[in-house]
Amino acid sequence: MCVNLTEVVVVGAGPVGLTLAMRLGLKGVRVLVLEAQDHIEKDLRASTFHPPTLELFDEQGITPRLIEAGLIAPTWQVRNHPAHEFAEFDLSVLKPHTAHPYRLQCEQWRLSEFLKAYIEEHLPSVTICMGVRVEGFVQTPERVDVQTQDRVGSKETWSCDYLVGCDGAKSVVRKGMDLDFEGQTFPETTILVATDFQFQDHLPNLSFINYCWSPQGTFSLLRLQHLWRVSLYPGVDESIDEAIQEASIRAKLQLIAPQCEAAHILQVRPYRIHQRVVRHYVRDRLILAGDSAHINSPSGGMGMNGGVHDAFNLADKLSRVIQGESAELLALYERQRRPIAIKHVIEQSAKNRARMQEKDADKRQQTLKNLQAVSQDPVRALAYLLETSMISGLRESMALT
């Protein structure tokens, strides 16, 4: 049997896997990226980039490309609909703390495409294989042997120093490590809808990022360069199959803006919300990053960003281990990233979700008043935005030993 050799195999060519591969390649590490899909899917996933993530991508010129393809959001809001009351947070207060005092609204798949193009143009030590899935792997004290199969059934074995799972919530690598994905699944199903309807022409004082209460429940409106992403929820006693039908979606959109009757519904994606984290990110030569290790409510846009932060942290430590430093650095990666995933990603996004799932009108109104008070107090607003923009979490991560 022919065995191919490399230093690191990364499973998953999403933002986390490609970020890790790029950073390792910049250190001269030989990397093989394996992606089961034969192309980068342009589906409805993450779309919010926080300031520290944009800073991390500045060096290789990825951030300017994201900005060109996206939409800078200088503010975000929590709104009470249809009264049009809102609390607005102005991210310009972050100017002393970041070169990017805003959120950037841009599709996740664009980051994957930009990273893939950069790797293929600049990093000959990194190979990306699309349409190749991992069938299994065996870890020994000296190496990991990874068995793969492509779309036409051709099988290969790769021997590497380290195998990293960046292959998402259903991670093959995590399952092969026999790790429980501890946590919970929330009862509601989110229905994500893309439309070219121009909500800003019909709802006054709308930000590019809006988390909204309504008499029927809750929804969110996130604007991209050419479309809006709307998060909706099934009605009482409405099945998921019923809720994703065009008539149901259109009726819910009209409750937001009656003029939505003629809106073009471009994409629909239902998904469940999970809050889960593994006990261990590292088992000897097997490592996890991103959604393979932790998943959370998308409220606040922290999942993809947290995974990218994992990748930057891991790339620094793994490259040093491959170059001869102690493997204890990988334990440090786990110590620095797992507590942050729990405290600053999972817990914060859970708070965001709980706030928006509140049904009581009086409690909503009190929460809105509290948020307005925070937004208007420079000291409290800065502290709140440092946390919700993931700056505090990244700083705390790097301080852990």
C-alpha positions as CSV (number, residue, x, y, z in Angstrom):
1,M,0.0,0.0,0.0
2,C,1.3,3.4,-1.0
3,V,1.4,5.9,2.0
4,N,1.6,9.6,1.3
5,L,3.5,11.8,3.7
6,T,2.7,15.3,5.0
7,E,3.1,17.1,8.3
8,V,-0.5,18.2,9.0
9,V,-3.8,17.0,7.6
10,V,-6.7,19.5,8.1
11,V,-10.2,18.1,7.6
12,G,-12.6,20.7,6.3
13,A,-12.2,23.6,3.8
14,G,-14.4,26.1,5.5
15,P,-13.2,29.3,7.1
16,V,-11.6,27.6,10.0
17,G,-9.8,24.9,8.1
18,L,-8.5,27.2,5.4
19,T,-7.4,29.8,8.0
20,L,-5.5,27.2,9.8
21,A,-3.9,25.9,6.6
22,M,-3.0,29.4,5.5
23,R,-1.3,30.3,8.8
24,L,0.6,27.0,8.9
25,G,1.6,27.4,5.2
26,L,3.0,30.8,6.1
27,K,5.3,29.0,8.6
28,G,6.4,26.6,5.9
29,V,4.5,23.6,7.3
30,R,3.4,21.0,4.8
31,V,-0.4,20.8,5.0
32,L,-3.0,18.8,3.2
33,V,-6.6,20.1,3.4
34,L,-9.3,17.5,2.8
35,E,-12.9,18.6,1.9
36,A,-15.7,16.2,1.3
37,Q,-17.6,18.7,-1.0
38,D,-16.2,19.2,-4.4
39,H,-16.8,23.0,-4.2
40,I,-17.2,25.8,-1.7
41,E,-20.9,26.0,-1.1
42,K,-22.5,29.4,-1.4
43,D,-25.2,28.7,1.2
44,L,-26.7,30.7,4.1
45,R,-24.3,30.5,7.0
46,A,-22.4,33.1,9.0
47,S,-22.3,36.7,7.7
48,T,-20.9,38.8,10.5
49,F,-17.2,39.6,11.0
50,H,-16.2,41.2,14.3
51,P,-13.3,43.7,14.7
52,P,-10.6,41.3,16.0
53,T,-11.3,38.9,13.2
54,L,-10.8,41.6,10.6
55,E,-7.5,42.6,12.3
56,L,-6.2,39.0,12.1
57,F,-6.8,38.9,8.4
58,D,-5.2,42.3,7.6
59,E,-1.7,41.0,7.2
60,Q,-2.4,38.8,4.2
61,G,-4.7,41.4,2.5
62,I,-7.8,39.2,3.1
63,T,-9.7,41.9,5.0
64,P,-9.7,44.5,2.2
65,R,-11.2,41.9,-0.1
66,L,-13.9,41.1,2.5
67,I,-14.7,44.8,2.9
68,E,-15.0,45.3,-0.8
69,A,-17.4,42.3,-1.0
70,G,-19.3,43.2,2.1
71,L,-21.0,46.1,4.0
72,I,-19.6,48.0,6.9
73,A,-22.1,48.2,9.8
74,P,-21.1,51.0,12.2
75,T,-24.1,50.3,14.5
76,W,-26.4,47.5,15.5
77,Q,-29.8,47.6,17.2
78,V,-32.3,45.8,19.4
79,R,-35.7,46.9,18.2
80,N,-39.4,46.6,19.4
81,H,-41.5,46.1,16.3
82,P,-43.8,47.6,15.1
83,A,-43.4,50.5,17.5
84,H,-39.9,51.2,15.9
85,E,-38.4,51.7,19.4
86,F,-34.8,50.7,19.6
87,A,-31.5,50.7,21.5
88,E,-28.6,51.4,19.1
89,F,-25.0,50.6,19.8
90,D,-22.4,52.7,18.0
91,L,-19.2,50.7,17.5
92,S,-17.1,53.9,16.8
93,V,-16.4,53.9,20.6
94,L,-14.0,51.0,19.9
95,K,-11.6,53.2,17.8
96,P,-8.9,53.3,20.6
97,H,-9.0,49.5,20.7
98,T,-9.2,48.3,17.1
99,A,-8.4,49.4,13.5
100,H,-11.9,48.2,12.5
101,P,-14.5,49.8,14.9
102,Y,-17.5,48.2,13.2
103,R,-19.0,44.9,12.2
104,L,-18.6,43.7,8.6
105,Q,-21.5,42.0,6.9
106,C,-20.2,39.6,4.3
107,E,-21.1,36.0,3.4
108,Q,-18.9,33.3,5.1
109,W,-18.3,31.5,1.7
110,R,-16.5,34.6,0.4
111,L,-13.9,34.3,3.1
112,S,-13.4,30.6,2.2
113,E,-13.0,31.6,-1.5
114,F,-10.5,34.3,-0.7
115,L,-8.4,32.0,1.6
116,K,-8.4,29.3,-1.0
117,A,-7.2,31.7,-3.7
118,Y,-4.5,33.1,-1.4
119,I,-3.2,29.6,-0.5
120,E,-3.2,28.4,-4.1
121,E,-1.3,31.5,-5.3
122,H,1.2,32.0,-2.5
123,L,1.7,28.8,-0.4
124,P,3.1,25.8,-2.3
125,S,3.5,23.8,0.9
126,V,-0.3,23.6,1.2
127,T,-2.5,21.3,-0.9
128,I,-6.2,21.5,-1.0
129,C,-8.1,18.4,-2.2
130,M,-11.8,19.0,-2.8
131,G,-14.3,16.1,-3.1
132,V,-12.2,13.8,-0.8
133,R,-13.7,12.5,2.4
134,V,-12.0,10.9,5.4
135,E,-13.0,7.3,5.8
136,G,-11.1,6.7,9.0
137,F,-7.8,7.3,10.8
138,V,-5.5,5.5,13.2
139,Q,-3.3,7.3,15.7
140,T,0.0,5.9,16.9
141,P,2.6,7.4,19.2
142,E,4.6,8.5,16.1
143,R,2.0,9.6,13.6
144,V,-1.7,9.5,12.3
145,D,-2.6,7.4,9.3
146,V,-5.7,8.9,7.5
147,Q,-7.7,6.9,5.0
148,T,-9.5,8.8,2.3
149,Q,-11.8,8.2,-0.7
150,D,-12.6,10.6,-3.5
151,R,-15.8,11.0,-5.5
152,V,-14.9,8.2,-8.0
153,G,-14.0,5.7,-5.3
154,S,-10.2,6.1,-5.4
155,K,-8.7,5.4,-1.9
156,E,-5.5,6.7,-0.4
157,T,-3.7,6.7,2.9
158,W,-1.9,9.8,4.3
159,S,0.5,9.6,7.1
160,C,0.9,12.9,9.1
161,D,2.3,14.2,12.3
162,Y,-1.0,15.8,13.3
163,L,-4.7,15.5,12.2
164,V,-6.9,18.6,12.8
165,G,-10.7,18.4,12.6
166,C,-12.2,21.6,11.3
167,D,-15.1,19.7,9.8
168,G,-18.0,21.3,11.6
169,A,-20.7,20.1,14.0
170,K,-20.9,16.6,12.5
171,S,-17.1,16.3,12.7
172,V,-15.7,12.9,11.5
173,V,-12.5,13.7,13.5
174,R,-14.4,14.4,16.7
175,K,-16.4,11.2,16.4
176,G,-13.2,9.2,15.7
177,M,-11.7,10.7,18.9
178,D,-14.7,9.2,20.7
179,L,-15.6,12.6,22.4
180,D,-19.1,13.4,23.6
181,F,-20.4,16.7,22.2
182,E,-21.8,17.9,25.5
183,G,-24.6,20.5,25.8
184,Q,-28.1,21.0,24.6
185,T,-30.4,21.6,21.6
186,F,-32.9,24.4,21.9
187,P,-36.5,23.7,21.1
188,E,-37.0,26.3,18.4
189,T,-36.0,26.0,14.7
190,T,-34.7,29.0,12.9
191,I,-35.7,29.6,9.3
192,L,-33.1,31.7,7.6
193,V,-34.4,33.6,4.5
194,A,-32.5,35.6,1.9
195,T,-34.5,38.3,0.1
196,D,-33.7,41.3,-2.1
197,F,-36.6,43.3,-0.5
198,Q,-35.3,46.7,0.7
199,F,-36.4,46.8,4.3
200,Q,-34.6,50.1,4.9
201,D,-37.0,51.9,2.6
202,H,-40.0,50.8,4.8
203,L,-38.8,50.6,8.4
204,P,-37.5,53.9,9.9
205,N,-34.0,54.3,11.4
206,L,-33.1,50.7,10.5
207,S,-29.5,49.7,11.1
208,F,-27.7,47.1,9.0
209,I,-27.9,44.6,12.0
210,N,-31.2,44.4,13.9
211,Y,-32.5,42.0,16.5
212,C,-36.3,42.5,16.8
213,W,-39.2,41.6,19.1
214,S,-42.7,41.5,17.6
215,P,-46.1,40.6,18.9
216,Q,-45.7,37.2,17.0
217,G,-42.3,36.4,18.6
218,T,-38.9,37.5,17.3
219,F,-37.0,38.0,14.1
220,S,-33.7,39.5,12.9
221,L,-32.8,41.6,9.9
222,L,-29.1,41.5,8.7
223,R,-28.2,43.4,5.6
224,L,-25.5,42.3,3.1
225,Q,-24.3,44.2,0.1
226,H,-27.1,43.1,-2.2
227,L,-29.7,41.4,0.0
228,W,-31.2,41.0,3.5
229,R,-31.0,37.9,5.7
230,V,-34.1,37.4,7.8
231,S,-34.3,35.0,10.7
232,L,-37.9,33.7,11.2
233,Y,-39.5,31.1,13.4
234,P,-42.4,28.7,12.9
235,G,-45.8,29.8,14.2
236,V,-47.6,28.0,17.1
237,D,-48.6,24.5,15.9
238,E,-46.8,25.0,12.6
239,S,-44.6,22.2,11.4
240,I,-41.2,22.9,9.9
241,D,-42.4,21.6,6.5
242,E,-45.2,24.1,6.7
243,A,-43.0,27.0,7.9
244,I,-40.6,26.7,5.0
245,Q,-43.3,27.0,2.4
246,E,-43.3,30.2,0.4
247,A,-46.8,31.2,1.5
248,S,-45.8,30.9,5.2
249,I,-42.6,32.8,4.7
250,R,-44.2,35.5,2.7
251,A,-46.9,36.0,5.4
252,K,-44.3,36.3,8.1
253,L,-42.4,38.9,6.0
254,Q,-45.5,40.9,5.5
255,L,-45.9,41.1,9.3
256,I,-42.5,42.9,9.3
257,A,-43.3,45.1,6.3
258,P,-46.7,44.8,4.5
259,Q,-44.9,45.8,1.2
260,C,-43.1,42.4,1.3
261,E,-45.9,40.9,-0.7
262,A,-43.8,41.1,-3.9
263,A,-40.5,40.2,-2.3
264,H,-38.2,37.8,-4.1
265,I,-37.3,34.9,-1.7
266,L,-33.9,33.9,-2.8
267,Q,-32.9,31.2,-0.3
268,V,-34.4,29.3,2.6
269,R,-32.5,27.3,5.2
270,P,-34.0,25.9,8.4
271,Y,-31.7,24.9,11.2
272,R,-31.7,23.9,14.9
273,I,-29.8,25.8,17.5
274,H,-27.3,23.9,19.6
275,Q,-25.0,24.9,22.5
276,R,-22.2,22.3,22.8
277,V,-18.5,22.0,23.6
278,V,-16.2,19.0,23.9
279,R,-14.2,18.4,27.1
280,H,-10.9,18.1,25.2
281,Y,-9.7,19.9,22.1
282,V,-6.5,17.8,21.9
283,R,-5.8,14.1,22.2
284,D,-2.1,13.6,21.5
285,R,-1.9,14.0,17.7
286,L,-5.6,14.6,17.1
287,I,-6.9,18.2,17.5
288,L,-10.2,20.0,17.1
289,A,-11.0,23.7,16.1
290,G,-14.1,25.7,15.4
291,D,-17.5,24.0,15.2
292,S,-15.9,20.6,15.6
293,A,-15.1,21.6,19.1
294,H,-17.9,24.1,20.0
295,I,-21.2,25.2,18.6
296,N,-23.5,28.0,19.8
297,S,-26.6,30.1,19.0
298,P,-25.8,32.3,16.0
299,S,-27.3,35.3,17.9
300,G,-24.5,37.9,18.0
301,G,-22.5,36.3,15.2
302,M,-19.8,34.7,17.3
303,G,-19.5,31.2,16.0
304,M,-17.4,31.6,12.9
305,N,-15.4,34.3,14.5
306,G,-14.6,32.2,17.5
307,G,-13.5,29.3,15.1
308,V,-11.2,31.7,13.2
309,H,-9.6,32.8,16.5
310,D,-9.1,29.1,17.3
311,A,-7.3,28.6,14.0
312,F,-4.9,31.6,14.5
313,N,-4.0,30.4,18.0
314,L,-3.5,26.8,17.0
315,A,-1.5,27.6,13.9
316,D,1.1,29.5,16.0
317,K,1.5,26.6,18.5
318,L,1.3,23.7,16.1
319,S,3.9,25.2,13.7
320,R,6.2,25.6,16.7
321,V,5.7,22.0,17.8
322,I,6.4,20.7,14.3
323,Q,9.6,22.8,14.3
324,G,10.7,21.0,17.5
325,E,9.2,22.8,20.5
326,S,7.3,21.0,23.2
327,A,3.9,19.4,22.5
328,E,2.8,21.1,25.7
329,L,2.0,24.1,23.5
330,L,-1.0,22.1,22.2
331,A,-2.3,21.8,25.8
332,L,-1.9,25.6,26.1
333,Y,-4.0,26.0,22.9
334,E,-6.8,24.1,24.7
335,R,-6.4,26.0,27.9
336,Q,-6.5,29.3,26.0
337,R,-9.4,28.6,23.7
338,R,-11.9,26.2,25.5
339,P,-12.7,28.5,28.4
340,I,-13.2,31.4,26.0
341,A,-15.6,29.3,23.9
342,I,-17.6,28.6,27.0
343,K,-17.6,32.1,28.6
344,H,-17.4,34.5,25.7
345,V,-19.0,32.6,22.8
346,I,-21.4,30.0,24.2
347,E,-22.6,31.9,27.3
348,Q,-22.8,35.3,25.5
349,S,-24.7,34.0,22.5
350,A,-27.0,32.1,24.9
351,K,-27.7,35.5,26.7
352,N,-28.4,37.1,23.3
353,R,-30.8,34.3,22.4
354,A,-32.6,34.3,25.8
355,R,-33.1,38.1,25.5
356,M,-34.7,37.8,22.1
357,Q,-36.9,34.8,23.1
358,E,-38.5,36.7,25.9
359,K,-42.3,36.8,25.3
360,D,-43.5,39.1,28.1
361,A,-44.1,42.6,26.8
362,D,-43.3,44.3,30.1
363,K,-40.0,42.5,30.4
364,R,-39.1,43.3,26.8
365,Q,-39.8,47.0,27.5
366,Q,-37.6,46.9,30.6
367,T,-34.8,45.2,28.8
368,L,-35.0,47.7,26.0
369,K,-34.8,50.6,28.5
370,N,-31.8,48.9,30.1
371,L,-30.0,48.5,26.8
372,Q,-30.8,52.2,25.9
373,A,-29.2,53.3,29.2
374,V,-26.1,51.2,28.5
375,S,-25.8,52.5,24.9
376,Q,-26.0,56.1,26.1
377,D,-23.4,55.7,28.9
378,P,-19.9,55.9,27.4
379,V,-18.2,53.8,30.0
380,R,-20.8,51.0,30.1
381,A,-21.2,51.1,26.3
382,L,-17.5,50.6,25.8
383,A,-17.4,47.7,28.2
384,Y,-20.4,46.1,26.6
385,L,-19.1,46.5,23.0
386,L,-15.6,45.2,24.0
387,E,-17.4,42.0,25.1
388,T,-20.0,41.6,22.3
389,S,-17.4,42.5,19.6
390,M,-15.2,39.6,21.0
391,I,-12.2,41.9,21.8
392,S,-12.3,41.1,25.5
393,G,-12.5,37.4,24.9
394,L,-9.5,37.4,22.6
395,R,-7.4,39.4,25.0
396,E,-8.4,37.2,27.9
397,S,-7.5,34.1,25.8
398,M,-4.0,35.3,25.1
399,A,-3.4,36.1,28.8
400,L,-4.2,32.5,29.9
401,T,-1.2,30.3,30.7
